[in-house]
Amino acid sequence: MQGMIHEECGVFGIWRKDNADIAKSVYYGLIALQHRGQEAAGIAINEDRIIRYHKGLGLVHEVFDKRTMEELGQGNIAVGHVRYSTSGGNSVINAQPMVVKHVKGQLALCHNGNLTNSFELRRELELSGCIFQTSSDTEVISYLITRNRLQSPSIEEAVEKTMDQLTGAYSLVMMSPAKLIAARDPHGLRPLCYGRLEDGSYVFASESCALDAVGAKYERELEPGEIVIVDADGIRSIRSHCGKKEHKLCIFEYVYFARPDSVVEGVSVHEARRQAGKFLAQEHPCEADVVIGVPDSGIDAALGYAEASGIPYGVGLVKNKYIGRTFIAPDQKSRSGLVRLKLNTIDSALKGKRIVLIDDSIVRGTTSAHIVKLIRQAGAKEVHMRVSAPPFLFPCYYGTDVDSKNSLIANGHTVEEIAKMIDVDSLGFMSVENVKKLSGRPEQVCAACFNGLYPTQVSEHAEKERFE
């Protein structure tokens, strides 16, 4: 993705009948979800109603070594999280799971998404005497669940009451001393699925690729508004919040966020991206010699464009797989340096040729301009860029770190002006109408970052660093 849009987080949870080496399963699940967050990672283990946890800044394999995994020990319930900071800064205190001790026990909470009313909720809690330790909206959720738990006969009923108070995007995986609980916001803005292992264990994850990583068979997505509880009595659901809001899954799951080998709400991400390339070929045809994709998220769309256009597909860019995604860098200078390390050209595939360059989006345009420069330096005769998403025109408040119109190159510039700024011979974006079709249910997706139609109310206090 060009312009370094930031993505969300990944959550994982597992429940087993007996104590086992459960930390390893969570570790594998988080490795599979690493693409969703590279700033921090954490695992919490429940053994005989005692919760142990470890979390830190960095990639999963950096946070957890052999000794750390051994110290976590065994257990029958566990949750894990990989984080990108869509609310609150990148510090270890904001890493998850967030573990809370209260008079009725402990709670370990993992959150993917972003609340749009967290500022108002936090102010109300602070005025009632709550003292916050972090700058993350996840702590707001944990306080509300804990407060409601004191007045509820069960943790799941506390979660149900808390959902009455929350607005925005949230997929939650949490554990109490005896239960594993998953919940999805009533709009279903963020994905959350579950599966089963052969021994009857239950696994919850942001994406199905994490189920595959631990050998679990995919069962289904949680319904928007659904709460699923797993304990010694089995699995059950609370659906009191289901069907009350319009289903609005973030369309960017198909364009960029999810791994291509995942299935999101019954749709193969790989096939959705190939279809995106086909739509692009129909909307923005081009005379060229070769179609290349920007690794990794532009490759599937490039295959679709080549198939629909009849222009051969080729490999013209090589990615250094040991460099994290460019958004992990804290400033533009560092990001530009990472781009230079991350991508290199295959000159023989580009020299003297007319290139169709496929990528998933243009946000700020700086990285796109650098890649085009690399391709021209390799001797390309022409560069025609095609983007498998519409222009970003509006901020996202649901867990994608685009919170300012001023940072969006398409806000205030025409397509022709952007083409000139990034030095391409032509530029074409996917239409909003076609990008919504990638889900198979165009009326059930959120495309607010493209069309400004937000499914919830948005607070005036919605910026990422609102609690810093």
TAPE-V423092 format. One record per residue. N is the residue number from 0. RES is the residue in one small letter. PSI is psi in whole degrees, -180 to 180 (* if undefined). OMEGA is omega in whole degrees, 0 to 359 (none if undefined). D_FIRST is the distance of its C-alpha to the first C-alpha in Angstrom with 2 decimals. Layout:
BEGIN
{{N RES PSI OMEGA D_FIRST} {N RES PSI OMEGA D_FIRST}}
END
This chain:
BEGIN
{{0 m 133 187 0.00} {1 q 134 181 3.74} {2 g 1 173 6.61} {3 m 51 168 6.40} {4 i 144 181 7.14} {5 h 147 180 9.41} {6 e -158 193 10.38} {7 e -128 179 13.96} {8 c 171 176 16.61} {9 g 137 180 18.34} {10 v 151 182 22.09} {11 f 142 177 24.68} {12 g 149 181 28.45} {13 i 141 176 31.34} {14 w 129 178 35.06} {15 r 156 182 37.73} {16 k -38 184 41.48} {17 d 162 176 42.55} {18 n 138 182 41.43} {19 a 175 176 39.19} {20 d 68 191 36.77} {21 i -24 182 34.14} {22 a -35 181 31.96} {23 k -40 179 30.85} {24 s -43 179 29.62} {25 v -41 178 27.54} {26 y -48 179 26.17} {27 y -41 179 25.11} {28 g -40 180 23.58} {29 l -35 175 21.51} {30 i -41 179 20.36} {31 a -27 181 19.10} {32 l 8 186 17.26} {33 q -32 180 15.92} {34 h -19 183 12.24} {35 r -11 180 13.09} {36 g 128 185 14.43} {37 q 11 180 15.15} {38 e -37 185 17.45} {39 a 161 179 20.58} {40 a 154 179 22.37} {41 g 153 178 25.81} {42 i 138 173 28.43} {43 a 135 183 31.67} {44 i 137 177 34.58} {45 n 113 176 37.60} {46 e 114 179 40.79} {47 d 45 174 44.01} {48 r 9 176 42.68} {49 i 127 184 41.62} {50 i 122 172 37.94} {51 r 148 182 36.65} {52 y 159 174 33.13} {53 h 138 178 30.99} {54 k 158 182 27.67} {55 g 175 179 25.97} {56 l 141 177 22.98} {57 g -176 177 20.67} {58 l 164 184 19.45} {59 v -47 183 21.84} {60 h -17 176 23.70} {61 e -34 182 24.16} {62 v -34 185 25.62} {63 f 117 172 27.87} {64 d -177 184 30.28} {65 k -42 182 33.37} {66 r -44 180 35.63} {67 t -43 180 33.45} {68 m -40 179 33.18} {69 e -38 180 36.94} {70 e -28 176 37.63} {71 l -32 175 35.75} {72 g -161 182 38.34} {73 q 172 178 38.86} {74 g 177 178 38.69} {75 n -9 175 38.39} {76 i 141 178 35.59} {77 a 151 175 32.32} {78 v 155 180 29.03} {79 g 164 187 25.84} {80 h 139 165 22.65} {81 v 140 193 19.35} {82 r 138 155 18.16} {83 y 136 190 15.58} {84 s 89 173 17.74} {85 t -13 171 17.17} {86 s 122 182 20.88} {87 g 152 184 22.76} {88 g 172 181 21.99} {89 n 84 177 20.96} {90 s 157 186 24.51} {91 v -28 181 26.33} {92 i -24 178 28.46} {93 n -4 179 25.54} {94 a 154 180 24.58} {95 q 162 10 25.57} {96 p 148 173 27.67} {97 m 118 185 29.75} {98 v 126 184 33.34} {99 v 134 173 36.15} {100 k 130 179 39.88} {101 h 179 189 42.21} {102 v -24 180 45.76} {103 k 12 176 44.96} {104 g -151 180 42.81} {105 q 160 176 39.25} {106 l 130 173 35.84} {107 a 121 190 32.52} {108 l 133 174 29.58} {109 c 137 188 25.86} {110 h 132 170 23.65} {111 n 120 180 20.22} {112 g -159 182 19.62} {113 n 127 178 21.00} {114 l 141 178 24.46} {115 t -11 177 25.07} {116 n 23 184 28.72} {117 s -33 180 28.47} {118 f -46 181 29.88} {119 e -41 179 32.96} {120 l -43 181 33.43} {121 r -41 179 33.24} {122 r -41 178 35.72} {123 e -43 180 38.06} {124 l -41 179 37.93} {125 e -38 179 38.54} {126 l -22 178 41.51} {127 s 2 175 42.93} {128 g -3 180 42.91} {129 c 140 177 39.68} {130 i 121 184 38.36} {131 f 139 180 34.63} {132 q -20 185 33.47} {133 t 175 175 29.69} {134 s 25 182 27.35} {135 s 143 177 25.45} {136 d -13 176 26.14} {137 t -34 179 26.71} {138 e -32 175 30.03} {139 v -46 179 31.00} {140 i -43 182 30.66} {141 s -39 177 32.67} {142 y -44 182 35.40} {143 l -43 178 35.77} {144 i -43 180 36.02} {145 t -45 179 38.53} {146 r -43 179 40.59} {147 n -29 178 40.72} {148 r -33 180 41.61} {149 l -19 181 44.76} {150 q 11 184 45.88} {151 s 149 180 44.80} {152 p -13 181 46.47} {153 s 159 180 43.23} {154 i -35 181 39.71} {155 e -34 176 38.30} {156 e -32 175 40.37} {157 a -41 177 39.07} {158 v -42 179 35.48} {159 e -44 178 36.65} {160 k -38 180 38.20} {161 t -37 180 35.18} {162 m -23 174 32.99} {163 d -24 186 35.40} {164 q -14 186 34.33} {165 l 141 173 30.52} {166 t 137 179 28.27} {167 g -155 186 24.52} {168 a 130 174 22.22} {169 y 128 165 23.50} {170 s 122 187 23.68} {171 l 139 167 26.31} {172 v 127 185 27.82} {173 m 160 175 30.95} {174 m 141 171 34.22} {175 s -177 178 37.72} {176 p -22 184 40.58} {177 a -5 189 41.17} {178 k 151 168 38.28} {179 l 128 185 34.61} {180 i 136 175 33.16} {181 a 144 180 29.92} {182 a 147 181 29.21} {183 r 139 184 26.71} {184 d 155 186 26.73} {185 p -20 175 28.71} {186 h -14 183 25.80} {187 g 39 185 23.88} {188 l -35 179 20.66} {189 r 145 183 19.34} {190 p 155 174 20.15} {191 l 125 183 23.01} {192 c 170 174 25.05} {193 y 160 179 28.00} {194 g -178 182 29.81} {195 r 143 171 33.00} {196 l 165 182 34.13} {197 e -29 181 37.27} {198 d 5 179 39.36} {199 g 1 177 38.59} {200 s 152 180 36.10} {201 y 140 181 33.41} {202 v 134 177 29.73} {203 f 143 181 27.19} {204 a 158 176 23.42} {205 s -33 182 20.20} {206 e 155 181 19.39} {207 s -23 179 21.77} {208 c -29 178 20.27} {209 a -31 173 21.96} {210 l -44 178 25.18} {211 d -38 185 25.03} {212 a -26 180 24.66} {213 v 8 177 28.03} {214 g 22 179 29.76} {215 a 144 177 29.93} {216 k 125 180 30.37} {217 y 130 176 28.12} {218 e -61 180 30.44} {219 r 170 170 28.52} {220 e 150 168 26.23} {221 l 143 176 28.01} {222 e 150 173 29.05} {223 p 126 181 27.84} {224 g -2 184 30.40} {225 e 144 171 31.74} {226 i 127 179 33.03} {227 v 131 182 33.73} {228 i 134 175 36.24} {229 v 129 175 37.19} {230 d -164 184 40.36} {231 a -20 180 43.55} {232 d -3 179 44.52} {233 g -151 184 41.43} {234 i 141 179 38.56} {235 r 166 184 38.88} {236 s 152 167 36.98} {237 i 124 185 37.53} {238 r 25 183 36.40} {239 s -23 179 37.94} {240 h -2 183 34.62} {241 c 141 175 33.50} {242 g 3 182 33.66} {243 k -19 181 34.14} {244 k 161 175 30.79} {245 e 137 177 28.60} {246 h 124 185 26.07} {247 k 68 176 22.58} {248 l 139 178 19.88} {249 c 120 183 16.39} {250 i -21 182 14.90} {251 f -12 171 11.35} {252 e -40 181 12.82} {253 y -34 183 12.98} {254 v -41 190 9.75} {255 y -46 192 7.48} {256 f -54 188 9.75} {257 a 153 175 12.57} {258 r 145 184 13.24} {259 p -23 179 14.16} {260 d 4 177 17.72} {261 s 156 170 18.19} {262 v 122 181 20.30} {263 v 115 182 19.70} {264 e 46 174 22.84} {265 g 0 182 24.16} {266 v 128 175 21.22} {267 s 126 180 19.55} {268 v -40 178 15.77} {269 h -47 181 15.86} {270 e -35 178 18.26} {271 a -40 181 16.46} {272 r -35 174 13.44} {273 r -41 178 16.10} {274 q -35 177 17.80} {275 a -42 178 14.83} {276 g -38 179 15.07} {277 k -42 176 18.78} {278 f -42 180 18.59} {279 l -41 180 16.58} {280 a -35 179 19.31} {281 q -41 184 21.92} {282 e -36 185 20.63} {283 h 72 178 19.63} {284 p 161 185 21.71} {285 c 143 172 21.84} {286 e 119 184 24.29} {287 a 172 182 22.65} {288 d -29 184 23.44} {289 v 147 176 20.38} {290 v 127 176 17.04} {291 i 150 178 14.30} {292 g 148 174 10.88} {293 v 120 181 8.02} {294 p 143 356 8.70} {295 d -27 193 8.55} {296 s -12 177 6.93} {297 g -7 188 7.81} {298 i -45 181 11.24} {299 d -42 178 13.06} {300 a -35 177 12.49} {301 a -39 177 13.61} {302 l -42 179 16.62} {303 g -40 178 17.46} {304 y -44 180 17.33} {305 a -42 181 19.56} {306 e -44 183 21.88} {307 a -31 185 22.42} {308 s -22 185 22.79} {309 g 1 176 24.81} {310 i 134 183 22.86} {311 p 145 173 22.57} {312 y 140 178 19.40} {313 g 166 176 18.93} {314 v 113 181 17.12} {315 g -14 179 16.40} {316 l 137 178 13.78} {317 v 134 182 14.58} {318 k 135 170 12.69} {319 n 108 187 14.90} {320 k -4 182 14.79} {321 y 11 175 16.69} {322 i 131 181 14.17} {323 g 169 178 12.30} {324 r 148 190 8.68} {325 t -22 183 8.52} {326 f -15 183 9.13} {327 i -23 180 12.44} {328 a 140 187 13.97} {329 p -17 181 16.32} {330 d 167 186 16.34} {331 q -38 180 14.78} {332 k -44 179 17.15} {333 s -39 180 16.23} {334 r -45 181 12.45} {335 s -40 177 13.36} {336 g -40 179 15.68} {337 l -37 178 13.33} {338 v -42 179 11.10} {339 r -36 178 14.51} {340 l -28 192 15.45} {341 k -37 186 12.42} {342 l 142 173 12.33} {343 n 159 184 15.52} {344 t 153 168 16.89} {345 i 97 190 19.63} {346 d -37 183 21.84} {347 s -25 179 24.25} {348 a -11 187 21.73} {349 l -29 188 20.73} {350 k 126 177 23.95} {351 g 10 185 25.80} {352 k 156 173 23.56} {353 r 119 190 21.94} {354 i 134 164 18.28} {355 v 115 182 16.14} {356 l 120 183 12.50} {357 i 128 172 10.31} {358 d 168 187 6.61} {359 d -23 180 5.73} {360 s 164 168 5.77} {361 i 122 181 7.10} {362 v -68 179 8.35} {363 r -23 175 10.51} {364 g -14 185 10.15} {365 t -43 181 11.14} {366 t -38 177 8.55} {367 s -44 180 8.69} {368 a -39 180 12.40} {369 h -42 180 12.62} {370 i -42 178 11.21} {371 v -40 178 13.56} {372 k -43 178 16.23} {373 l -44 183 16.02} {374 i -40 178 16.45} {375 r -39 178 19.32} {376 q -25 177 20.90} {377 a -5 174 21.00} {378 g 13 179 23.22} {379 a 139 181 21.30} {380 k -43 178 23.67} {381 e 152 176 21.27} {382 v 117 179 17.54} {383 h 115 185 16.68} {384 m 135 177 13.13} {385 r 133 189 12.54} {386 v 126 186 9.88} {387 s 27 172 10.38} {388 a 155 175 10.49} {389 p 170 176 13.06} {390 p 137 173 12.89} {391 f 119 182 12.52} {392 l -18 187 16.18} {393 f 151 177 17.24} {394 p 155 172 16.65} {395 c 135 181 16.07} {396 y 14 189 18.97} {397 y 22 175 18.49} {398 g 3 173 16.36} {399 t 127 191 12.97} {400 d 65 171 13.22} {401 v 90 188 13.27} {402 d 18 179 17.01} {403 s 126 176 17.86} {404 k -30 184 18.00} {405 n -22 182 18.60} {406 s -4 186 15.05} {407 l 118 184 13.70} {408 i -31 182 14.07} {409 a -14 179 15.12} {410 n 95 181 17.83} {411 g -3 178 20.62} {412 h 140 175 19.40} {413 t 168 177 20.00} {414 v -41 180 17.83} {415 e -39 178 20.23} {416 e -40 178 19.91} {417 i -42 179 16.11} {418 a -42 179 16.67} {419 k -39 183 19.27} {420 m -35 180 17.32} {421 i 2 172 14.59} {422 d 49 173 17.47} {423 v 156 181 16.86} {424 d -30 174 19.91} {425 s 158 184 18.62} {426 l 134 178 15.73} {427 g 132 178 15.55} {428 f 152 171 13.76} {429 m 144 176 14.62} {430 s 154 177 17.60} {431 v -39 181 17.90} {432 e -45 182 20.80} {433 n -34 181 19.08} {434 v -33 178 15.97} {435 k -24 180 18.61} {436 k -16 184 20.41} {437 l -27 181 17.84} {438 s -16 187 19.57} {439 g -8 180 22.97} {440 r 75 189 24.16} {441 p -23 180 22.80} {442 e -4 185 25.14} {443 q 29 178 24.04} {444 v 153 173 20.45} {445 c 124 175 19.18} {446 a 35 186 17.17} {447 a -31 180 18.38} {448 c -16 178 15.24} {449 f -35 186 15.83} {450 n -4 176 19.64} {451 g 9 181 20.95} {452 l 91 183 23.00} {453 y 135 181 22.93} {454 p -13 179 24.83} {455 t 169 170 26.44} {456 q 145 181 28.04} {457 v 128 180 25.94} {458 s 153 173 27.74} {459 e -17 178 28.00} {460 h 71 187 27.27} {461 a 1 183 23.69} {462 e 154 185 21.92} {463 k -43 186 20.33} {464 e 30 186 23.12} {465 r -22 181 25.92} {466 f 3 183 27.94} {467 e * none 27.53}}
END
